[in-house]
Amino acid sequence: MSDQNILGENLGPLSDNERLKRESNFLRGTIVQDLGDRITGGFTADNFQLIRFHGMYQQDDRDIRAERAKQKLEPLQNVMLRARMPGGVIKPEQWLAIDKFATDHTMYGSIRLTTRQTFQFHGVLKPNIKLMHQTLNQIGIDSIATAGDVNRNVLCTTNPVESELHQEAYEWAARISEHLLPKTRAYAEIWLDGEKVEGHQDEEPVLGSNYLPRKFKTTVVIPPQNDVDVHANDLNFIAMSDNGKLVGFNVLVGGGLAMTHGDTSTYPRRADDLGFIPLDKTLDVAAAVVSTQRDWGNRSNRKNAKTKYTLDRVGTEAFKAEVEKRADVKFEPSRPFEFTGRGDRIGWTHGIDGKYHLALFIENGRLLDYPGKPLKSGVAEIAKIHTGDFRMTANQNLIIAGVEEAQKDIIDKIARDHGLIDDGVSEQRMNSMACVAFPTCPLAMAEAERFLPGFVTDIEGIMANHGVGHEHIILRVTGCPNGCGRAMLAEIGLVGKAPGRYNLHLGGNREGTRVPKMYKENITDKQILEEIDSLVGRWAAEREGDECFGDFVIRAGIIAEVKVSVRDFYA
């Protein structure tokens, strides 16, 4: 069977994932039977892929894989679960429940805050998987559609200071998430022992019976903060306000960062601006963009199946016209806005509602009790007394939001006593980020999370030596080219190529609106530090005013700016 899409294009034989989805009985597959098979700790055949639609990835501990093979044991199979948390908002009582589950029922005992503005459990063994879903359900959380070929967790700017506008934007993020969710009852039947409803027939009016050609990511963002990195996502709603009230959205479509080493048909891409829509057309436009990508996307080659490739294949104007037709809307010219930054405002801020908000820097988003630094226990202690909510950020940090004045000093003390507040953390460290990579991610080619802390220390030394230790450079490391750590929107981006080796990309900007370009390929961390030392030296000596590093390397001709074309990126 070939991919004969609605445009009449024949893009080649359908990928096997299309067969898998078609034969899955709306994402059920034989997952229930696999759960009962205790001979293996993993899932077999199609179910390995299908559990992703339920928010899980099968993984194993790669640190011990070789040793287990010597013992003629299968890899230590387990799953990672990513929760669905639109806008990253979670209540303290919910936090305490996930903290207890992580402690009692995961291999690593940690809670991992992710760039998708949610949390992940790592190292859940097969006997505990159903318990995990039921535990989450009891506190009003699920993991539906946080992975797989669907719309994933909807991000929203975490800005508790402008609380009224944030609340409106957050509510829209939650509504978009619900509107684009799979409608199949598979999740409830498999994990929550939901009864099959007699006469019920599964139907997917937005996603379609074969779901989307590839993963799809959506955000709601409030300028001037680009903390969700809009250009990393398929669909973005840029909040436009009038006198502090939300009146509509500018819509950006077709961003994405993933690529494949050595394959020039894959590349990172900025999102295109389609125009402005009023609030009452938001859900219609969301569904229209998703359904257009559903029908026009490439189901033959998964490497070219994302929305960004659809736009480049059919043209942005044609895609926009189809969305207008399906949503019965005419895009107005986009309203003016500006992004000025994307980092989280670490520390205490005072909101317009009179309450206080504490943004905690969590390096790599990993909450665990370290010697002398019991981070995970500290957040749990705060959760026991906090009367507001927690907000996970797309930068892997955590905000204790809505703190009453009477609680401010108490929470501050708990945070300091547990190492959650460290006044000595540099601006550079707070603006550096990595994906998980080893030992759990099966796609990792090089270290990222475990590599970053020491690497940042080296960068801090270089910055101090050149007299710019008070400054920062947006630095990101990913263990593979899939883009989870968003290195392809950094001023300095390291993309894993092999153990101890990375591609070095330069030239992103502080605002997150420019894709960096490859500067050196397949070099060691030592070589990277040597290059950065030389470049930071030049930046410190030759910069104009407060020019950021990414702007400098382009102005100085060290690299050429990536504009729009694939040729720009690979030249």
Secondary structure, 3 states (H helix, E strand, C coil): CEEECCCCCEEEECCHHHHHHHCCCCCCCCHHHHHCCCCCCCCCCCHHHHHHHCCEEEEECCCCHHHHHHCCCCCCEEEEEECECHHHEECHHHHHHHHHHHHHHCCCCCEEECCCCCEEEEEECHHHHHHHHHHHHHCCCECCCCCCCCECCCEECCCCCCHHHHHHHHHHHHHHHHHCCCCCCHHHHHHCCCCCCCCCCCCCCCCCCCCCCCCECEEEECCCECCCCHHHCCEEEEEEEECCEEEEEEEEECCECCCCCCCCCCCCECCEEEEEEEHHHHHHHHHHHHHHHHHHCCCCCHHHCCHHHHHHHHCHHHHHHHHHHHHCCCCECCCCCCCCECCCCCEEEECCCCCEEEEECCHHHEECEECCEEHHHHHHHHHHHCCCEEEECCCCCEEEEEECHHHHHHHHHHHHHCCCCCCCCCHHHHCEEECCCCCCCCCCCCCCCCCHHHHHHHHHHHHHHCCCCCCCCCEEEECCCCCCCCHHHCCEEEEEEECCEEEEEECCCCCCCCCCEEEEEEEEHHHHHHHHHHHHHHHHHHCCCCCCHHHHHHHCCCCCCCCCCHHHHHC
